[in-house]
Amino acid sequence: MADTLRLTLTALAACAVGLWAWRRWHYRSFWLVIGFPLTAITVRATWRKVALGCGLTKKRQRWWFTTVPGAIASTGLVKVRRRFERVAVDTKPFMWLPRPTRHGWRVTIWTLEGQIPDDYSQAAERLAHSWGVHAVRVSSPRPGRVVLAATIRDPLVQVRDLPPSTDLLKVTVGRLETGGPWEIDFRTVPHWLNAGATQSGKSNLANALLVGLAPQPIALVGFDLKGGVEFTPYAPRLSALATSRAESVGLLDDLVALMAERMGLCRTAGARNIWQLAPAVRPVPIVVLVDELAELYLMADKSEKDEIARTSTALLRVAQLGRAFGIYLFLSGQRIGSDLGPGVTALRAQCSGRICHRVNDPETATMTLGDLDPAALVSARAIPAETPGVAIVAGQDGQWYRARSFYVTEQAAEHAARTYADLTPSWDEITAVDGRADLPELLTA
Ligand SMILES: Nc1ncnc2c1ncn2[C@@H]1O[C@H](COP(=O)(O)OP(=O)(O)OP(=O)(O)O)[C@@H](O)[C@H]1O
């Protein structure tokens, strides 16, 4: 008897150690084989109670049968006086089978009459606490259905390994909360706002972008209104760099002139944008990186008014027309608010890519993320200081995501800038390209 007990205890201990080791060394297979099935059963089994607690049930008239009249029925709320009686029952929304994801699980819910996805978004935090998971995100693939995606632990605590970029003007700069890649694709979303308080990770993101773009056949242009301290080390890969407002005015004028030339080129060739031109005559795409955008708009005295107006108009023109002519903007700053003037408000409207790192005030989050789902603003304000690089990201699909950039040091970005320095077209080359003598023949070829 004692032997059997000892044997059983030893087997159980070995089993526990085995499971622990499995979970430790290959979490993904452990999650699929053991963790997820147990979780799915628990989620299905507790759905009625959870939905009731989160206010997602509806009263419905049902015929109710009980063998013990007068007792409280299993809902805890229905008292049935007779064996068979029509009563109002709290009905839970129908839950489909949960499916595993990389960092948790997702399940489709059929909404009850009168419910909208926002009802579920508002209950998301309560659902997360009820299920003991890090977060529950709500989406609605079609009317009448909502998908609840639960992440068990924050997948953004550590993100590593910046993968090499394979597509032109597209860089994977980090990871989304869903486990998917966080991509900045200038050909899909041409202009981006990158806001955040100091030390929130804005420069790190610019570094990741630079490392991804440096090996590509494109030109990079920098506006570093911090006096050049951020971008000067990357000068080998920059075709032009402005470090003061005076220099910025000149460089922006050049960009506007270049855009006008490209417009003429496209018109002559009967093309709507540079991507419809033959590769032989297609001008090089330009990504413009701006650090500390507010400095372009801040006025110390009235004498600067004209300069600011010129800068603002030029930047806005680039934002409005740049996409078709291969000029893309990545604008970073601590504040991108309307207090900087109407030029900033108009510029913001042209930037469909929005990135909001940790911010100090709710207003900056609202201004950066615009009229996105209010839950995005709450999420932006909840980013802790201990996780720099975490941001709320909104792209063209109108969805928002929590994401974190890969950690890319200044040294790594400097190294990339030096390594690919030979790919840097000179500013003179870029501005002269459309004046080539053989251009008319090439265009008609
Ligand atoms: N994704 C990340 N993972 C880990 N650490 C990060 C990440 N992003 C930024 N950091 C760290 O956070 C600190 C601040 O980052 P960063 O300099 O990019 O902030 P910032 O918003 O540009 O600040 P400032 O406006 O003061 O220049 C740096 O020490 C950086 O190493």
The ligand as an ORCA input file, in Angstrom:
! r2SCAN-3c Opt
* xyz 0 1
  N      11.118     49.537    -27.993
  C      11.953     49.784    -26.982
  N      12.393     48.765    -26.231
  C      13.243     49.005    -25.204
  N      13.702     50.231    -24.858
  C      13.306     51.273    -25.579
  C      12.390     51.110    -26.691
  N      12.159     52.325    -27.204
  C      12.875     53.203    -26.480
  N      13.559     52.574    -25.511
  C      14.449     53.205    -24.522
  O      13.766     54.288    -23.939
  C      14.595     55.420    -23.823
  C      13.936     56.619    -24.491
  O      13.776     56.344    -25.876
  P      13.846     57.488    -26.965
  O      15.130     58.254    -26.875
  O      13.523     56.847    -28.254
  O      12.659     58.429    -26.475
  P      12.173     59.788    -27.108
  O      10.704     59.782    -27.028
  O      12.796     60.028    -28.421
  O      12.752     60.810    -26.053
  P      13.176     62.333    -26.317
  O      11.947     63.041    -26.812
  O      13.596     62.783    -24.960
  O      14.286     62.280    -27.318
  C      15.929     55.064    -24.456
  O      16.832     54.769    -23.420
  C      15.645     53.817    -25.247
  O      16.752     52.960    -25.205
*
